[in-house]
């Protein structure tokens, strides 16, 4: 599941991040993992045979469906490879689906068949996510994009709090960095203020469609890119609407693509 699921509440634009502390409770960009730059070019494809022909810096592809040889091929072309996986939801078709305890599976994710929210406070769930990060490391990924890290504002079936989500998202960031992996914050707009110092970039969906792009500015201010995807049909059918949106995107420093919602490379326009 990769579409935006909820509206934004309590927007804040100040960067009051927790940047201090030991390596066990905070992250920074002073280590050896990949740290992309603002305005970086990218391609996002999670379904179908990956089209490797785009002249971009970053490819964001599925962790499970992408082979180590595909990743190394992209890297040999000078690309950085970000590997996508769902960190906050159970997908019953994944190769590690049997590793989850039934008690950790919550409500169905609205609009997504065979997918359920996870209890992110579960030690078992966290251990599975560590194994996924190990898989990303073993395949040679440069970074990861963990999805569904906003269960606390959805009907998950668990009593998840704001602080529960912060704990889980920081856990993912620190674990990724300890493996030499960059990590992106996916959507979760309400927590950007508390998480921007832990993550190396943001992946956002439809911020122009929902007039939320100003909320990701803390990443740009921190020198970290925002990889944005738009799906609105107007941006496909109207070149003038797309040009206007792209002009705003570049002014804000975002890296915006107009894509098919299926993320299958059937449609692609880049603002950069």
TORTI-218773 format. One record per residue (C-alpha): residue number from 1; y, z, x; residue in three letters. Coordinates in Angstrom, 3 decimals. Example, Ala and Ser with C-alpha at 12.3 -4.5 7.8 and 13.67 -1.06 7.14 Angstrom:
2
SITE   k    north       up     east   r
SITE   1   -4.500    7.800   12.300 ALA
SITE   2   -1.060    7.140   13.670 SER
//
This chain:
272
SITE   k    north       up     east   r
SITE   1    0.000    0.000    0.000 UNK
SITE   2    3.249   -1.057    1.532 UNK
SITE   3    5.789   -1.477   -1.266 UNK
SITE   4    8.581    0.951   -2.014 UNK
SITE   5    7.351    3.533   -4.536 UNK
SITE   6   10.274    5.721   -5.362 UNK
SITE   7   14.019    5.963   -5.721 UNK
SITE   8   16.244    7.687   -3.231 UNK
SITE   9   17.622   11.119   -3.926 UNK
SITE  10   19.995   13.377   -2.024 UNK
SITE  11   21.095   10.719    0.480 UNK
SITE  12   22.576   11.952    3.718 UNK
SITE  13   24.012   10.038    6.625 UNK
SITE  14   24.484   12.755    9.227 UNK
SITE  15   22.134   12.973   12.179 UNK
SITE  16   21.216   16.624   12.527 UNK
SITE  17   17.842   16.094   14.120 UNK
SITE  18   15.728   18.676   15.868 UNK
SITE  19   15.746   17.264   19.367 UNK
SITE  20   15.069   20.411   21.306 UNK
SITE  21   11.915   22.342   21.970 UNK
SITE  22    8.738   21.701   23.856 UNK
SITE  23    6.536   18.622   23.621 UNK
SITE  24    4.491   20.394   20.964 UNK
SITE  25    7.278   20.388   18.408 UNK
SITE  26    9.586   17.468   19.165 UNK
SITE  27    9.633   13.954   20.574 UNK
SITE  28   12.116   11.885   22.539 UNK
SITE  29   12.387    8.458   24.132 UNK
SITE  30   12.197    9.651   27.747 UNK
SITE  31    8.464    8.970   28.147 UNK
SITE  32    6.415    5.884   28.878 UNK
SITE  33    5.712    4.525   25.394 UNK
SITE  34    7.384    1.366   24.147 UNK
SITE  35   10.902    1.922   22.787 UNK
SITE  36   12.208   -1.163   20.979 UNK
SITE  37   15.889   -2.033   20.880 UNK
SITE  38   18.229   -2.392   17.924 UNK
SITE  39   18.199   -5.963   16.643 UNK
SITE  40   14.688   -6.714   17.867 UNK
SITE  41   12.948   -9.712   16.273 UNK
SITE  42    9.641   -9.204   14.503 UNK
SITE  43    6.872  -10.592   12.317 UNK
SITE  44    4.945   -8.580    9.725 UNK
SITE  45    1.574   -9.839    8.523 UNK
SITE  46   -1.107   -7.559    7.087 UNK
SITE  47   -3.355  -10.084    5.344 UNK
SITE  48   -4.987  -13.353    6.300 UNK
SITE  49   -5.461  -14.931    9.685 UNK
SITE  50   -2.523  -13.834   11.797 UNK
SITE  51   -0.128  -16.640   12.661 UNK
SITE  52    0.583  -16.091   16.351 UNK
SITE  53    3.185  -18.859   16.698 UNK
SITE  54    6.406  -16.949   15.962 UNK
SITE  55    8.798  -16.471   18.844 UNK
SITE  56    9.490  -12.782   18.221 UNK
SITE  57    9.305   -9.592   20.226 UNK
SITE  58    7.198   -7.516   17.806 UNK
SITE  59    4.140   -8.329   15.738 UNK
SITE  60    3.245   -5.718   13.098 UNK
SITE  61   -0.401   -6.245   12.068 UNK
SITE  62   -3.264   -4.303   10.500 UNK
SITE  63   -5.031   -1.815   12.767 UNK
SITE  64   -8.493   -2.243   11.271 UNK
SITE  65   -8.432   -5.995   10.670 UNK
SITE  66   -7.021   -6.942   14.067 UNK
SITE  67   -9.293   -7.276   17.061 UNK
SITE  68   -8.505   -6.087   20.549 UNK
SITE  69   -8.650   -9.735   21.636 UNK
SITE  70   -5.983  -10.735   19.100 UNK
SITE  71   -3.777   -7.904   20.306 UNK
SITE  72   -4.219   -8.873   23.940 UNK
SITE  73   -3.543  -12.531   23.085 UNK
SITE  74   -0.228  -11.602   21.467 UNK
SITE  75    0.683   -9.391   24.395 UNK
SITE  76   -0.143  -12.204   26.833 UNK
SITE  77    2.471  -14.238   24.942 UNK
SITE  78    5.033  -11.538   25.680 UNK
SITE  79    4.791   -9.780   22.314 UNK
SITE  80    4.599   -6.082   21.540 UNK
SITE  81    2.008   -5.177   18.921 UNK
SITE  82    2.529   -2.507   16.269 UNK
SITE  83   -0.627   -1.552   14.374 UNK
SITE  84   -0.408   -0.663   10.687 UNK
SITE  85   -2.565    1.939    8.947 UNK
SITE  86   -2.148    4.171    5.935 UNK
SITE  87   -1.700    7.790    6.969 UNK
SITE  88   -1.028    9.302    3.554 UNK
SITE  89   -3.480    7.466    1.312 UNK
SITE  90   -7.219    6.878    1.124 UNK
SITE  91   -8.338    3.248    1.004 UNK
SITE  92  -11.964    2.959   -0.041 UNK
SITE  93  -12.568   -0.286    1.857 UNK
SITE  94  -11.753    1.028    5.318 UNK
SITE  95  -14.547    1.479    7.860 UNK
SITE  96  -13.891    5.238    8.090 UNK
SITE  97  -13.711    5.816    4.313 UNK
SITE  98  -16.890    7.905    4.329 UNK
SITE  99  -15.266   10.388    6.731 UNK
SITE 100  -12.922   11.760    4.049 UNK
SITE 101  -13.832   14.826    2.005 UNK
SITE 102  -13.678   14.215   -1.732 UNK
SITE 103  -11.573   17.366   -2.118 UNK
SITE 104   -8.852   15.715   -0.035 UNK
SITE 105   -8.519   12.724   -2.382 UNK
SITE 106   -5.759   13.014   -4.960 UNK
SITE 107   -4.274   10.849   -7.670 UNK
SITE 108   -4.432    7.081   -7.604 UNK
SITE 109   -1.498    5.406   -5.873 UNK
SITE 110    0.378    3.679   -8.656 UNK
SITE 111   -0.070   -0.067   -8.557 UNK
SITE 112   -2.708   -0.079   -5.835 UNK
SITE 113   -6.374   -0.385   -6.737 UNK
SITE 114   -8.919    1.729   -4.881 UNK
SITE 115   -6.240    3.823   -3.194 UNK
SITE 116   -5.581    7.547   -3.587 UNK
SITE 117   -3.080    9.996   -2.160 UNK
SITE 118   -4.373   12.338    0.530 UNK
SITE 119   -3.948   16.060    1.072 UNK
SITE 120   -1.851   15.860    4.215 UNK
SITE 121   -2.247   19.598    4.794 UNK
SITE 122   -5.979   19.143    5.337 UNK
SITE 123   -7.295   19.593    8.871 UNK
SITE 124   -9.961   17.005    8.107 UNK
SITE 125   -7.350   14.419    7.092 UNK
SITE 126   -5.327   15.103   10.210 UNK
SITE 127   -8.398   14.715   12.402 UNK
SITE 128   -9.138   11.338   10.813 UNK
SITE 129   -5.585   10.261   11.551 UNK
SITE 130   -6.028   11.332   15.154 UNK
SITE 131   -9.133    9.138   15.294 UNK
SITE 132   -7.094    6.251   13.935 UNK
SITE 133   -4.512    6.780   16.631 UNK
SITE 134   -7.341    6.819   19.161 UNK
SITE 135   -8.488    3.482   17.725 UNK
SITE 136   -4.979    2.081   18.102 UNK
SITE 137   -4.902    3.247   21.695 UNK
SITE 138   -8.345    1.812   22.452 UNK
SITE 139   -7.434   -1.572   20.974 UNK
SITE 140   -4.324   -1.712   23.142 UNK
SITE 141   -1.663   -1.418   20.439 UNK
SITE 142    1.847   -0.757   21.734 UNK
SITE 143    2.720    1.326   18.704 UNK
SITE 144    1.771    2.235   15.166 UNK
SITE 145    3.202    2.013   11.660 UNK
SITE 146    1.671    4.805    9.535 UNK
SITE 147    2.262    4.098    5.860 UNK
SITE 148    2.572    6.336    2.781 UNK
SITE 149    4.244    9.212    4.586 UNK
SITE 150    6.169   10.231    1.469 UNK
SITE 151    3.493   11.737   -0.767 UNK
SITE 152    5.624   14.776   -1.466 UNK
SITE 153    7.952   12.739   -3.721 UNK
SITE 154    5.089   11.019   -5.526 UNK
SITE 155    2.495   12.223   -8.016 UNK
SITE 156   -0.092   12.920   -5.340 UNK
SITE 157   -2.245   15.436   -7.168 UNK
SITE 158   -1.372   18.041   -4.551 UNK
SITE 159    1.509   20.519   -4.405 UNK
SITE 160    3.121   18.936   -1.374 UNK
SITE 161    6.542   20.166   -0.307 UNK
SITE 162    9.352   18.653    1.728 UNK
SITE 163    8.312   20.829    4.660 UNK
SITE 164    4.647   19.822    4.297 UNK
SITE 165    5.699   16.211    4.701 UNK
SITE 166    7.926   16.983    7.675 UNK
SITE 167    5.042   18.807    9.351 UNK
SITE 168    2.645   15.904    8.802 UNK
SITE 169    5.092   13.224    9.905 UNK
SITE 170    6.035   15.141   13.039 UNK
SITE 171    2.341   15.699   13.726 UNK
SITE 172    1.789   11.928   13.592 UNK
SITE 173    4.763   11.218   15.849 UNK
SITE 174    3.777   13.734   18.489 UNK
SITE 175    0.144   12.612   18.426 UNK
SITE 176    1.153    8.966   18.803 UNK
SITE 177    3.440    9.727   21.720 UNK
SITE 178    0.772   11.792   23.442 UNK
SITE 179   -1.341    8.620   23.425 UNK
SITE 180    1.470    6.472   24.815 UNK
SITE 181    2.114    4.812   21.462 UNK
SITE 182    5.460    4.094   19.854 UNK
SITE 183    5.679    5.084   16.194 UNK
SITE 184    7.784    3.923   13.260 UNK
SITE 185    8.916    5.890   10.224 UNK
SITE 186    7.932    3.962    7.100 UNK
SITE 187   10.410    4.295    4.221 UNK
SITE 188   10.654    8.109    3.548 UNK
SITE 189   14.411    7.716    3.318 UNK
SITE 190   15.144   11.266    2.208 UNK
SITE 191   13.797   12.732    5.469 UNK
SITE 192   15.452   10.424    7.982 UNK
SITE 193   17.940   13.077    8.994 UNK
SITE 194   15.103   15.420    9.998 UNK
SITE 195   12.823   12.798   11.551 UNK
SITE 196   14.950   10.253   13.410 UNK
SITE 197   14.555   12.115   16.698 UNK
SITE 198   10.758   12.024   16.401 UNK
SITE 199   10.336    8.309   15.703 UNK
SITE 200   11.092    5.225   17.803 UNK
SITE 201   11.984    2.828   14.991 UNK
SITE 202   11.985    2.590   11.212 UNK
SITE 203   10.165    0.203    8.910 UNK
SITE 204   11.954   -0.170    5.605 UNK
SITE 205   11.362   -2.181    2.467 UNK
SITE 206   13.941   -3.569    0.071 UNK
SITE 207   16.954   -1.552    1.184 UNK
SITE 208   19.264   -4.401    0.167 UNK
SITE 209   17.580   -4.860   -3.193 UNK
SITE 210   18.006   -1.148   -3.944 UNK
SITE 211   21.375   -0.664   -2.180 UNK
SITE 212   19.935    1.879    0.245 UNK
SITE 213   20.586    0.273    3.622 UNK
SITE 214   23.285    2.768    4.569 UNK
SITE 215   20.639    5.504    4.605 UNK
SITE 216   18.868    4.008    7.631 UNK
SITE 217   22.044    3.943    9.743 UNK
SITE 218   21.022    7.141   11.629 UNK
SITE 219   18.296    5.096   13.349 UNK
SITE 220   20.799    2.448   14.416 UNK
SITE 221   23.229    5.137   15.567 UNK
SITE 222   20.441    6.638   17.663 UNK
SITE 223   19.802    3.244   19.294 UNK
SITE 224   16.542    2.704   17.403 UNK
SITE 225   15.824   -0.455   15.405 UNK
SITE 226   15.255   -0.748   11.680 UNK
SITE 227   12.682   -3.378   10.728 UNK
SITE 228   13.492   -4.294    7.137 UNK
SITE 229   11.614   -6.495    4.667 UNK
SITE 230   13.005   -7.932    1.445 UNK
SITE 231   10.915   -9.482   -1.339 UNK
SITE 232   13.529  -10.312   -3.998 UNK
SITE 233   13.034  -13.825   -5.370 UNK
SITE 234   16.792  -14.455   -5.242 UNK
SITE 235   16.673  -14.300   -1.454 UNK
SITE 236   14.025  -17.028   -1.563 UNK
SITE 237   15.548  -19.336   -4.160 UNK
SITE 238   19.215  -19.000   -3.199 UNK
SITE 239   20.204  -19.868    0.345 UNK
SITE 240   23.706  -18.497   -0.269 UNK
SITE 241   22.392  -15.148   -1.507 UNK
SITE 242   20.074  -14.979    1.484 UNK
SITE 243   22.885  -15.869    3.889 UNK
SITE 244   25.108  -13.158    2.414 UNK
SITE 245   22.348  -10.579    2.677 UNK
SITE 246   21.564  -11.642    6.232 UNK
SITE 247   25.208  -11.379    7.211 UNK
SITE 248   25.271   -7.790    5.951 UNK
SITE 249   21.984   -7.083    7.693 UNK
SITE 250   23.255   -8.274   11.055 UNK
SITE 251   26.503   -6.349   10.619 UNK
SITE 252   24.512   -3.165   10.067 UNK
SITE 253   22.246   -3.906   13.019 UNK
SITE 254   19.068   -4.320   10.950 UNK
SITE 255   16.209   -6.698   11.694 UNK
SITE 256   15.536   -8.195    8.263 UNK
SITE 257   12.822  -10.569    7.081 UNK
SITE 258   12.383  -12.115    3.635 UNK
SITE 259    8.649  -12.151    2.990 UNK
SITE 260    6.006  -12.497    0.328 UNK
SITE 261    4.973   -9.123   -1.103 UNK
SITE 262    1.411   -9.929   -0.013 UNK
SITE 263    2.521   -9.967    3.635 UNK
SITE 264    0.199  -12.900    4.221 UNK
SITE 265    2.604  -15.289    6.032 UNK
SITE 266    2.876  -17.486    2.936 UNK
SITE 267    6.656  -17.083    3.035 UNK
SITE 268    9.047  -16.093    5.792 UNK
SITE 269   12.793  -16.204    6.422 UNK
SITE 270   14.334  -14.282    9.305 UNK
SITE 271   17.923  -13.074    9.460 UNK
SITE 272   17.773  -13.148   13.267 UNK
//
